[in-house]
């Protein structure tokens, strides 16, 4: 508390001490010797502070209100997902959820069938941080050959936010697309994202394509402002959507390679002679994956069967994480957003506990929803109505998908229960035709955690399914 200033009028034998609107009379200090004057001044100040403390309550700083999810969330994937809070079908044989879950939003899903085993505010729109780079990879990776070489121009690195995570790219040096993707996935390098965006036609074009890809994947909670996930007003996603991005990306062998790589060498500058002249020999430096369930930490072991995917952390988003793991022939996806726990590596610990629960519960638990397929994989997809704008955030995309999946017009507005049954039936048909994730976990190394043990050239999936290439002229990704 501020005590105030001591003021006196020249020629006036009395002065006043001011503090918090109260005035206290004092004896003129100039007539007293210096030591006594000092002692008296201290006494007066102590008495003043004590009196004010006894008579005036000091307001404690108000704690920031805890954010709460909207009363109604998106219905994409099932009606139960639109209800705030935790959704799980407890039953005999189904273990209880982990007791210490502090995340604002999370989801556990079967990567192959799409069944959502349990979720908590999975459609809550939150800042995604660098987990948004999974959508960036889904959008850009199929367009750039991994052996393509690019010389970095100064303009390629323009526009990055202050404090961005960097892998260490330098202007006027060349990098392969393969190098840049390692920088994106291992070090979450925003510099690598901006260089790849420049190769893709620039940041604005890449952002527009990412929003179009989110629409294609029925990720209606997502609105992209920056391709690297840096905090920006209006940039949001959800645990549900991030899981869709991971599931889509894991069908691409290059995506699987990058997200499962633990350590790599990244190109550095050219070495110099003793005289300071550059040589033709280029140096390199080691980079390690910041996904702590994949690489481990000093107080956290690597998660058994982990095979990716992506982590993130910003001021607004807090810590975010999407992971995929395999055990006993089952592949699970988990996404965790913004835990409030204070334990070190909290986001990974909660992700690991949810994976443990999922593997234990999967044989008995009944799903509460489903991960929807891309619009282009739905029957009669060409007749599907366009989705609402990102600002509207409605469930019209899911309704259109379910309507398109019924060739005889069984969808009507008369019964919500009947509509839900139609949606689930359509999704089951599509999921059976989708390529599931690989069935075996291999050793470490580039792609090792997701590389099949089958002979080279054969499908990495249990039920091979060839997807038709989508024409690039329409702005969609090729395969």
URBEL-V832543 format. One record per backbone hydrogen bond with DSSP energy under -1.0 kcal/mol. NH is the residue of the N-H (numbers start at 1). CO is the residue of the C=O. E is the energy in kcal/mol with one decimal. If there is no record, write none. Layout:
BEGIN
NH:CO:E + NH:CO:E
END
This chain:
BEGIN
7:16:-1.9 + 12:9:-2.0 + 16:7:-1.9 + 17:24:-1.8 + 18:5:-1.6 + 19:22:-1.7 + 22:19:-1.8 + 24:17:-1.6 + 26:15:-1.1 + 32:29:-1.6 + 37:33:-3.0 + 38:34:-2.5 + 39:35:-2.3 + 40:36:-2.6 + 41:37:-2.3 + 42:38:-2.3 + 43:39:-2.2 + 44:40:-2.6 + 45:41:-2.3 + 46:42:-2.5 + 47:43:-2.6 + 48:44:-2.6 + 49:45:-2.8 + 50:46:-2.5 + 51:47:-2.6 + 52:48:-2.6 + 53:49:-2.6 + 54:50:-1.9 + 55:51:-1.8 + 56:52:-2.4 + 73:82:-2.3 + 78:75:-2.7 + 82:79:-1.6 + 83:80:-1.3 + 87:119:-3.1 + 90:88:-1.1 + 94:91:-2.4 + 104:337:-1.3 + 104:338:-1.0 + 105:337:-1.3 + 106:120:-1.9 + 107:335:-1.8 + 108:118:-2.5 + 109:333:-2.7 + 110:115:-2.9 + 111:331:-2.3 + 114:110:-2.0 + 116:369:-2.3 + 117:108:-1.8 + 118:108:-1.4 + 119:87:-1.8 + 120:106:-2.8 + 121:85:-1.6 + 124:121:-2.0 + 126:237:-2.9 + 131:128:-1.2 + 132:129:-1.8 + 133:130:-1.8 + 134:131:-1.6 + 136:132:-1.6 + 137:133:-2.4 + 138:134:-2.4 + 139:135:-1.9 + 140:136:-2.6 + 141:137:-1.8 + 143:140:-1.9 + 148:145:-1.7 + 150:175:-2.6 + 152:173:-2.5 + 156:153:-1.4 + 157:154:-1.0 + 158:155:-1.1 + 164:161:-1.6 + 172:152:-3.3 + 173:170:-1.2 + 175:150:-2.3 + 177:148:-1.9 + 178:146:-2.2 + 180:176:-2.1 + 181:177:-2.3 + 182:178:-1.8 + 183:179:-1.9 + 184:180:-1.7 + 185:181:-2.5 + 186:182:-2.6 + 189:183:-2.6 + 190:165:-3.3 + 193:189:-1.6 + 194:190:-2.3 + 195:191:-1.9 + 196:192:-2.3 + 197:193:-2.3 + 198:194:-2.1 + 199:195:-2.0 + 200:196:-1.1 + 201:198:-1.4 + 202:197:-3.1 + 206:202:-2.1 + 207:203:-2.8 + 208:204:-2.2 + 209:205:-2.2 + 210:206:-2.4 + 211:207:-2.2 + 212:208:-1.9 + 213:209:-2.5 + 214:210:-2.4 + 215:211:-1.8 + 216:212:-2.2 + 217:213:-2.0 + 218:215:-1.6 + 219:214:-3.0 + 220:218:-1.5 + 222:219:-1.3 + 223:236:-2.4 + 235:232:-2.0 + 236:223:-1.4 + 237:126:-2.4 + 240:122:-2.6 + 242:238:-2.8 + 243:239:-1.6 + 244:240:-1.7 + 245:241:-2.3 + 246:242:-2.1 + 247:243:-2.4 + 248:244:-2.4 + 249:245:-2.5 + 250:246:-2.4 + 251:248:-1.3 + 252:249:-2.4 + 256:252:-2.3 + 257:253:-2.0 + 258:254:-2.4 + 259:255:-2.5 + 260:256:-1.1 + 264:287:-2.2 + 266:285:-3.4 + 268:283:-3.1 + 271:281:-3.1 + 273:277:-2.9 + 276:273:-1.9 + 279:271:-3.3 + 283:269:-2.8 + 285:266:-2.3 + 287:264:-2.9 + 289:262:-2.7 + 290:186:-1.6 + 294:291:-1.3 + 295:291:-2.6 + 296:292:-1.3 + 297:300:-3.3 + 300:297:-1.0 + 303:293:-2.1 + 306:303:-2.0 + 307:324:-2.8 + 310:322:-2.0 + 312:320:-2.3 + 314:318:-1.6 + 318:314:-2.1 + 320:312:-2.5 + 321:336:-2.2 + 322:310:-2.8 + 323:334:-2.7 + 324:308:-2.0 + 325:332:-2.1 + 326:305:-1.8 + 327:330:-2.5 + 330:327:-1.7 + 332:325:-2.6 + 333:109:-3.1 + 334:323:-2.4 + 335:107:-1.9 + 336:321:-2.8 + 337:105:-2.6 + 338:319:-2.7 + 346:343:-1.2 + 349:345:-2.1 + 350:346:-2.6 + 351:347:-1.6 + 352:348:-2.7 + 353:349:-2.2 + 354:350:-1.9 + 355:351:-2.0 + 356:352:-2.5 + 357:353:-2.1 + 358:354:-2.6 + 359:355:-2.5 + 360:356:-1.8 + 361:357:-2.8 + 362:358:-2.4 + 364:361:-1.8 + 365:361:-2.9 + 368:116:-2.7 + 370:77:-1.9 + 371:114:-2.7 + 375:216:-3.0 + 377:374:-1.5 + 378:375:-1.6 + 381:378:-1.2 + 383:380:-1.5 + 384:381:-1.6 + 392:389:-1.1 + 393:389:-1.3 + 399:395:-1.7 + 400:396:-2.6 + 401:397:-2.3 + 402:398:-2.2 + 403:399:-2.0 + 404:400:-2.5 + 405:401:-1.5 + 406:403:-1.1 + 419:415:-1.8 + 420:416:-2.4 + 421:417:-1.8 + 422:418:-1.8 + 423:419:-2.3 + 424:420:-2.4 + 425:421:-2.2 + 426:422:-2.5 + 427:423:-2.4 + 428:424:-2.3 + 429:425:-1.9 + 430:426:-2.1 + 431:427:-3.2 + 432:428:-1.9 + 433:430:-1.0 + 434:430:-1.1 + 447:257:-1.3 + 448:445:-2.0 + 450:447:-1.2 + 458:455:-1.7 + 475:472:-2.3
END
